């Protein structure tokens, strides 16, 4: 049986895909923060649900998909080790990421993407990778 925090992530992606703001508010704290390290157009600390949605929209422009290799979970955190694939005009991108989700009171309160090669990721997201 999946851990409750795994279910919250599934509900998040389902609501995000449907653009169901009420369902998103059920699983994401209004003051959520998201950390995407680096120096690219998607990097930085994003604050608040509308801005996190905008970040996921920007990342989605790269047609990102991920294969999760392993997940670790407890009552406060979930970490996923992933192989991520993206496509942009003239460039494809493949890299390992770890995504750390933090939870409080049954909601997502923080997320952090950590990649294996930040310089390559920055170049891809900025359109300078070839």
N, C-alpha and C positions, 0 to 999 in steps of 0.2 A: 504494500500500500504506500503511495507517495506521501512524503512529508507535507505538512500544511503549507510550508513556504514554497514547495514545488508547485502546489496547486495555485498559490497566489500568482506565481510567475505565469502559469498557463492562462489564468484568468486575465492577467495584464495583457498578454499578447492577443488573446481573443478580443478583448474590449478595444485595444488599440487598432486592430485590424478592422473592426466594425465602426470605429470612431464613436464609440459609446462612452461619452464623458461621465455619465452617472456610474457606469460599471468601473471606469478607470478610477473615479474618486473612491469607490469601495475598496480598492486594493492599493492605491498610491496615496501617500500623505501629500497634502497640499504644499507643504514646504520641502518636498523631496529635493535632493541634490543628486547630480550625476557628474562623475569625473571621467573625462576622456583626456588622458595625458598627451603631451606633445605640443607641437607648434603649428598644427594644420588648421584648416577652416572648421573642423569639427571638434577641435581641442578646447579644453577649458573646463571650468566648473559651471554647470547649468543649474539654475535654481528655480523651483516651482514647477508644478505639473504642466502648464502650457509650454514652458521652455524645454522641458524634457521631451514632450511630444514633438516639438519643433526639431530637437536634436535627432530623435529617431527618424523623423521625416528626412532630414538632410542625409543621414547615413543610408536611409532607404533608397536615395537617389543612385547609390552605387550598387544597387541590386544585391545586397549582402545576404548571404545565407551561411549557416554554421552547422557543422557536425559536432555535437557534444561528445567528448570522449569519456569524461568522468565527472561526476557531481558529488560534492560533499555538502552536507547540510546539518544544521542544528537549529535551535529555536530562534537564534538571532541572525544567522548568516547562511547564505548558500553560495558556493563557489562552483563555477563550471569551467572546465578546461575544454577549449574548443579549437577546431580548425575552421577558419573563416575564409570564405571565398567572396570576392567582389569583382564587379566588372564596371569599367568606365570606358568612354570612347578612347580607343588606342592603347588601353592598358588593362591588364587583369592583375588581381592581387590575391595572394593566398598566404595566410599566416596563422600561427598559434596565438590565441588570446586566452586570458583568464578573465572571467567576469565575476566580480564579487558583489553580491546583493546583500543589503542590510535591511532588517525588518524590525518593526516595533508596533505593538498593538494590532497585529494582523495586517500591517500595510508595509509596502516598500518605502523606505525612508532614504535610501542611498544606493547608488550603483557606481561601480568603478570598472572600467575596461583597462586591462594591462596587456600589452602586446610584446611579442618576442623581439621585435626589431623596430623601435620607435622611429628611427630615421626613415626607414623604408615605408612605414605606415604614413608618416607625415608627407613624404613625397607623393605617395599614391593619392591621398585625400586632397592634396593641393594641385594635383594634375601635372606634376613634374616628373613622375616616374615613367619610364619608357622601357 
